[in-house]
Amino acid sequence: MGSFDNVWEQIHQEQEWGKYPGEEAIRFIARNFYKKNRGKIKLLDIGCGAGAMTWFMAREGFAVYAFDGSATAVYKATRRIRDEGLHANISIGDAASMNYPDEFFDGVVDSAMLCANTVDNIRIILTECYRALKKGGRFFSTGLFKIGMTGYGTGEKLEENTYREITVGSLAHRGTVHFFTEQEIMQLWSSAGFKNLIIDSLERTDRGETDRISYFMVEAEK
């Protein structure tokens, strides 16, 4: 069984989603890869959605690969890359069984895809990311939502800290969401083989301070 949640196909069919990348993901690319020969640096955007990070990394001259489980999202990402005269290898795929060789990528970026899974699938995806990275390669994940942010504890409880069809806040009606602790991140990433973890976090409010947004950002090395 794959990890892709079909609710995201419906979301991408019905609305625009994620046209521009987050600042923290841009910062990760800039700090780790800007001073290298960009055309030879292979970067992967996992769960690329409509291709925000794919577009940014291609625009910056990297050798970019991307996939998503949503055919609509892949169509949107491919069309944008084509219309702007850029190049990226974009395909339909599942993060739990990535169709890339071992030790192929210099960097892998996750923009709030990993959190849309159960813990078992998160373990599998982390193992796949580790496998596909070169030794010394970097993995970055953002949008690892924290326990206690708005919406936590609502909807259907699937397992500890994992809920489906959250009823309030920015994560409402976004399928499955797992909420993390820093200790859990250390355990999951280390079990997959990653080292030198750097964990940061963001806290803010939204909708006139009615919603609390809080999540971790993790950078790790193979």
N, C-alpha and C positions, 0 to 999 in steps of 0.2 A: 504494500500500500504506500502511495506517495504522500508527500507532506503538503501538497498544494491544497488550499481551501477554496472551493469553487465560488464562495461568496465574493471573492475578488474579481472573478470574471464578470459578475453582475455589476459590481462597483465600477469597473472600468468601462462597461457598456453604458452606464447611466450618467457618469459624470467625469469631468476632468480631474485628474489626480496626480499630484507630484510632478509639476512641470519643471521646477527648479530645485537644485540640490541644497541640502542644509549646509550651513557654514562649517560645522564641525567635520563633515566629510571632505569638504574642499580643503580644510586645513590639514587633514591627514595626508591627502595627495601631495599638497605643496611641501610639507615638511619631509616627506619620505622619498619623493620621486622627481621633483622639479629639476634638480641639478644633474640628473642622469640623462643618458641618451634616450629620449622619450619614445622614439620610434621602435626601440628594442625592448621596451618595458611592457610586459603583458599584464593587463589589469582585468579583473572580472567583477562585474556588477551582478550580484546574486539577487534574484527576485526583483528584477530591474523596474517592474511596473511600466509606466509610460516612458521611462528612459531618462530621468533627470540626471543621474550620475553618469549614465552611459554617454549622454550628450556632452556633459562637461568634460569627461576624460578624453573623448574623441576630439573635441574642440581644442584641447590642450596638447594634442599630438601623440597620445599614447596608442599602443596596440590594444584595442578594447574588445572584450567579449562580454556578453550579457545574456541572461535568460529570464523567463518568467513562465509561470504555469498558465497564465491568462493569454489566450490567443489574441484577444482585443488589445491588451496592453502591449504585446509584442508588435502587433500591427502599428499601433500609435508610435512606439519607439522607433521602429524601422522607417516609417514614413518621415518622422522628424529628422532622423539622421540623413536620409536621402535628400529631403528638401533643402537641407542646409549644406549639402555638398561634403558631408563628412563620411567616415567609414567606421563601422563596427560590426562584429560578428554577433548577431542577435538571433536567438532561437527560442522555441518553446521547450521548457524543461522543468525538472523538479530538483530542488536542492538536496533531497535525500538520496539522489542517484545521479550525480552530475556526470555528463558525458564528455569529460576532459581527461587527458592523460595525467599520470602521476607527475608531481613536481613540474608543473607547466607554467604557473603564474608567479609573478613577482609580488602581486598584491591582490587581495580580495576585499570587496566592500559590501557591507550589508547595511541598508537603510531601512530599519524597522521591519525586516522580513522575518528574522529569526524569532522574534517575540510572538509571531502569529502561529505558534506551534505548541504541542504538548512537550513535556520534558523529554520523553523518549525520542521524539523527532528532532528536538534541539541537539541531543547527543549525536544522533546520526549525521545531522548537517554539519556540526562542528568537526566531526571526523572526516567528512568529505572535503571540507575546506582545507583541513590540515593536509590531507592526501594530495590535493591539487596544487598546493603551494610548493615553490622551490624551498630548499633549505635556506633559512635566513629571510624568507618572504614574510610579508606583513599582512595581518588580518585586522580589519576594522569593522566594528559593529556599533551602530547608534540606534536609539529608540528602544533600548532595553528597559521597559517601563518598570518603575519602582512600586513595590507594595505600598498601598496607601494613597496613590494618586486617584483623582476622581474617576469613578467607575469600578474601582477595585471592590470585589465582593458582590457585584451585581450580576444578573444573568444566571446562566446554568453553570454550576461548579463541576468541572471535569475531573480535577485533581487538585492537590494543594497548590494554591496560588495560580491556577489556570481556570479561566472562565470563558464561556461562549455566549455571544449575543448580549454583551454588556449594555445596560439600559440608559446610562447617563454619561455625559462628558464627551471628550473628543474621540474616544474609542467605541462609542455606542454603535452597535450594528456593524461591527467590523470583523465578524467571525470570532475565531479563537484568539485569546490573548493570554500569554503567560507573564506574570509579574515577578521580578527578580529581587534578590538581595545580593549585596556585594560578596558575601561568603559563598553563595551558590555559584556566582559567576567564577570565582576563583576555582571552585571544585570542578565545574563543568569544563571550563577551558583547559585546566591542567590535566584532567582526565583524557582529553582529546589529544594531548601532547604539546600544547602551546606553552611557551615560556615568556618571561619578561613582560608580564601583563601590566598595562597602565590603565587604571580605571578612573574616569572622571564622571561628573554628573551635572545635570542641569535642573534647575527648579524655577518655575515661573507660573504665572496665572494667565487665564484666557477668559474671554467673554465677560469683561468687566469684573474680573476676579471671582467669578462664580465657579470656574473650573481650575483645578490644580494640575499642572503638567510637570511630571518629574520622571527623569530617566537617566540611565547610565550610558556611558560611551566607553568602549573597551578597545584598546589596541594591543595586539599580541604578536609574537614572533614564532615562526616554526624553528 
